Amino acid sequence: MGRTLRLAAATACLAAAMSPAKAHTLGIETFLGYGDIAYSGQVVYFDGAESRSGQLIRAAGLQAVRYNIGGVRYFGLLDDTAAEALVYADGELAERLAYNDDAIDTVAPQLAFHTLVNLRPLGQESVNGVETTHGVLTGFTRHGHPYAADIWLAPEGAVIRLRGTVLGTPIRYDLYGYRPGPQDASAFTLGPQDRP
């Protein structure tokens, strides 16, 4: 499997490579502007024909995700304070990326999101074991492409579920085992689980 990875969306939590020369990020929390909520859980993300799952951890200024795909262990770390994203494959640095607006526009202009345009609440629902607020999200990317999604938010603002379409591509996102609150600092460093 190739280990040259690329950034693929306005950033919130890194997701790992699913195929050679491809990597992904999720932009949900950042483009909605929910700030530094801290939580962890198991994330499942489907983007068109690709799906991936792993462990997501978020704390003040840091977001990390771990995947084991095809026997390769991926660890992605996004540092808000340093404005950079690091992706490791089997414990070796595979990609280092700045994620300021210019870098995002260059790498993935079609998915560079504005901040929230409209969120219309629909009511309360229990989703993945969490009491959430269900709403309809609509807006436009920085380049004028419309997006629309149903979104389910935890009381702290974390996205527990999302179902939507961007540029005709269906996107599904689920967070299971949601645990809000302080997170172990060791979750944001390379460890034995990140090496072959």
Secondary structure, DSSP 8 states (H G I E B T S, - for coil): --------SS-SEEE--SSTT--EEE-HHHHHT--S--EEEEEEEEETTEEEEEEEEEETTEEEEEEEETTEEEEEEEETTTTEEEEEETTEEEEEEE-SHHHHHHH-GGG-B-S--EEEEEEEEEETTEEEEEEEEEEEBTTS-EEEEEEEE-TTS-EEEEEEEETTEEEEEEEEEEEES---GGGGS--GGG--
